[in-house]
Amino acid sequence: MTDTPPTPPSPSKPASESLTLRSAAAIAVAIVASRFSVDLPAGVAQQFASAIVDLVTTLGLIGVAIGRARANGPIV
């Protein structure tokens, strides 16, 4: 009988939902806002950072889809 290595557990959530990633983005938004002397209301930096992470993820998926479509098409 052959021993197979155990399968590692799958992550419970995608990386785009990582609190570390979203917190880092929120800190970056707050730093940029303070650099331009913009006073953000409470919670706006987190919402804006979440929107940026979602936008980057979506654009990345669109880029992958376009790349795969072009790779599977005829070579001109």
N, C-alpha and C positions, 0 to 999 in steps of 0.2 A: 504494500500500500504506500502511496506517495503522500508525503506531507506537503500541503499547500499553505503558503503564508496567509495569515488572516487578512481580510480586506479591511483597509482603513475606513473608519466611519465617514460618511459623507457630511459635509458642512450643513448645518441646520438652516443657514440663510446665505444668500449671495453676498459677495464682497461689497456690492454697491449699497447694501443696507447696513454696513459696518458702522458702528457708532464712532469708532476711531477715525474713519475716513470722513464722516460727516462733521465730526468735531473739528478736525484739522481744517476742513473747508470753511466752517463757520468762523474759526479763528482768523483765517486768511481774509475772509470778507470783512471782518471787524477791523483788521489792521489796515486794509485798503481804505475803508470808510474813514477811519481816524486820520489816515495820511492826507486825505482830501478834505478834512474837517467837516465830515458829514456826521450828524448825530442820528443814529439809528434807534428807533423804538425797540423795546424789549421783544425778543423773539424774531425780529426781522432777519438778523444775520443767519440764524439757523434755517429759516425758511428759504432764504436766498441761496444758501449753501446747498440745501437739499435739491433745489431746482437746478443748480449748476451740475451736481453729481448726476441727476437724472438726465440732463441734456447731454452731458459728455458720454454717458452710457448709451443713450439712444443713438447719438451720432456714430459712436464706435460700432454698434450693431448694424447700422445702415451701411457703413463703410465695409464691413465684413461681407454683408449681403451683396453689395455691388461688386466687390472683388471676386467673390465666388461665382457670380453670374457671368462676369467677364472671363474668368478662367475656364468655365465650362462651355462657353460659346466658341464659335469658329475663330481660328487665328487668321487675322487679315493681314 
